[in-house]
Amino acid sequence: MGVFDLFGRDSKVKESRGKTAERPLFTEQGDAPLAVFEPSDFKDVERIIDALKVGKNAMVHLNKLKPETARRVIDMLSGAVYAIGGGVYEMQNNVFMFSPTGVEIMQ
């Protein structure tokens, strides 16, 4: 039994070293309050809004989108966050944090 087995990692899973894996669209660990998104299309906005509706913070990386699509995504998410009483924070260029009501991000 290895150290990682104590934390629920399957010992039969082998990691590929030296390869850079593409970041998944949606990363969530159980009941973690943060979900990380890297949308590749405007259609991915729905999943981000769903995370916000259940009270999760959503960190959104817009690097894969064209500038006009990124603007549409930000507009749509800003409207959704406004509707639920949350906030929008620009963390760095093309990375935004959208938070639901009751959550304030200190910058």
Backbone torsions as a table, in degrees:
resi	resn	phi	psi	omega
1	MET	NA	125.2	179.3
2	GLY	-94.5	172.4	179.7
3	VAL	-60.3	-40.0	-177.1
4	PHE	-69.6	-23.6	177.8
5	ASP	-65.7	-27.9	178.0
6	LEU	-65.5	-26.9	-177.3
7	PHE	-100.6	13.0	173.4
8	GLY	91.1	8.5	178.1
9	ARG	-81.9	133.1	179.7
10	ASP	-71.0	123.7	-177.4
11	SER	-69.0	-15.0	-179.6
12	LYS	-83.9	-11.7	-179.4
13	VAL	-81.0	126.0	178.9
14	LYS	-104.2	137.4	179.0
15	GLU	-91.2	143.7	175.6
16	SER	-91.8	118.4	-178.4
17	ARG	-93.9	145.2	177.6
18	GLY	87.8	-12.8	179.0
19	LYS	-100.5	138.5	175.7
20	THR	-97.7	115.9	-179.8
21	ALA	-83.1	145.7	177.0
22	GLU	-72.3	137.7	-179.7
23	ARG	-64.1	131.9	179.8
24	PRO	-67.3	157.5	179.1
25	LEU	-61.5	-39.0	-172.8
26	PHE	-134.4	123.4	178.3
27	THR	-122.7	123.9	-178.8
28	GLU	-148.3	133.2	178.3
29	GLN	-111.9	98.8	177.3
30	GLY	54.8	-120.0	-178.5
31	ASP	-98.5	24.8	-179.6
32	ALA	-60.0	143.0	-177.1
33	PRO	-80.8	3.4	-177.1
34	LEU	-127.9	131.0	173.8
35	ALA	-118.9	135.5	-177.7
36	VAL	-108.8	130.4	-177.1
37	PHE	-126.5	145.4	171.3
38	GLU	-135.5	80.0	-174.9
39	PRO	-64.8	144.4	176.8
40	SER	-111.1	-3.2	-176.9
41	ASP	-156.7	156.7	178.8
42	PHE	-61.8	-27.8	-178.4
43	LYS	-64.0	-18.2	-178.8
44	ASP	-75.0	-9.8	-177.8
45	VAL	-60.9	-34.8	-177.6
46	GLU	-57.9	-41.9	179.9
47	ARG	-66.3	-35.3	179.3
48	ILE	-67.2	-44.2	178.8
49	ILE	-63.6	-38.9	177.1
50	ASP	-59.4	-40.0	178.1
51	ALA	-64.4	-41.3	178.5
52	LEU	-64.5	-38.6	-178.2
53	LYS	-64.4	-28.2	178.9
54	VAL	-93.2	9.7	172.9
55	GLY	94.0	14.1	179.4
56	LYS	-93.0	146.7	168.3
57	ASN	-75.4	145.3	179.7
58	ALA	-124.1	115.8	173.2
59	MET	-94.3	123.7	-173.6
60	VAL	-119.4	120.1	176.1
61	HIS	-97.9	120.0	-175.0
62	LEU	-103.1	18.6	-174.4
63	ASN	-64.1	-28.3	-176.9
64	LYS	-84.6	-7.2	-174.2
65	LEU	-96.8	151.0	170.9
66	LYS	-67.1	152.3	-177.6
67	PRO	-54.4	-40.6	-179.2
68	GLU	-69.6	-34.6	177.2
69	THR	-71.3	-40.0	177.8
70	ALA	-60.1	-40.7	178.4
71	ARG	-63.2	-41.3	177.8
72	ARG	-63.4	-40.7	179.0
73	VAL	-62.8	-47.2	179.2
74	ILE	-61.5	-42.8	179.0
75	ASP	-61.3	-45.7	-178.9
76	MET	-64.7	-45.3	-179.8
77	LEU	-68.7	-35.4	177.2
78	SER	-63.5	-40.2	176.6
79	GLY	-64.4	-42.1	179.0
80	ALA	-65.1	-42.5	179.9
81	VAL	-66.0	-39.3	176.4
82	TYR	-60.9	-41.7	-177.9
83	ALA	-64.8	-32.3	-179.6
84	ILE	-97.3	3.1	175.7
85	GLY	79.2	27.5	-178.4
86	GLY	-97.9	-157.3	-177.8
87	GLY	-140.8	163.1	178.9
88	VAL	-124.7	134.4	-179.4
89	TYR	-134.9	130.0	175.5
90	GLU	-88.8	115.0	-176.7
91	MET	-83.1	-42.8	175.0
92	GLN	-161.6	-178.0	-178.1
93	ASN	-58.3	122.2	179.0
94	ASN	67.7	17.2	175.7
95	VAL	-129.8	120.4	-177.2
96	PHE	-124.6	147.7	173.7
97	MET	-112.2	123.7	176.1
98	PHE	-110.1	127.0	-177.2
99	SER	-121.9	146.5	178.3
100	PRO	-77.0	179.2	-179.9
101	THR	-61.8	143.6	178.5
102	GLY	86.7	-1.0	-179.6
103	VAL	-117.1	125.6	177.4
104	GLU	-120.3	131.9	179.5
105	ILE	-97.9	124.4	178.6
106	MET	-87.3	125.8	-179.2
107	GLN	-104.6	NA	NA
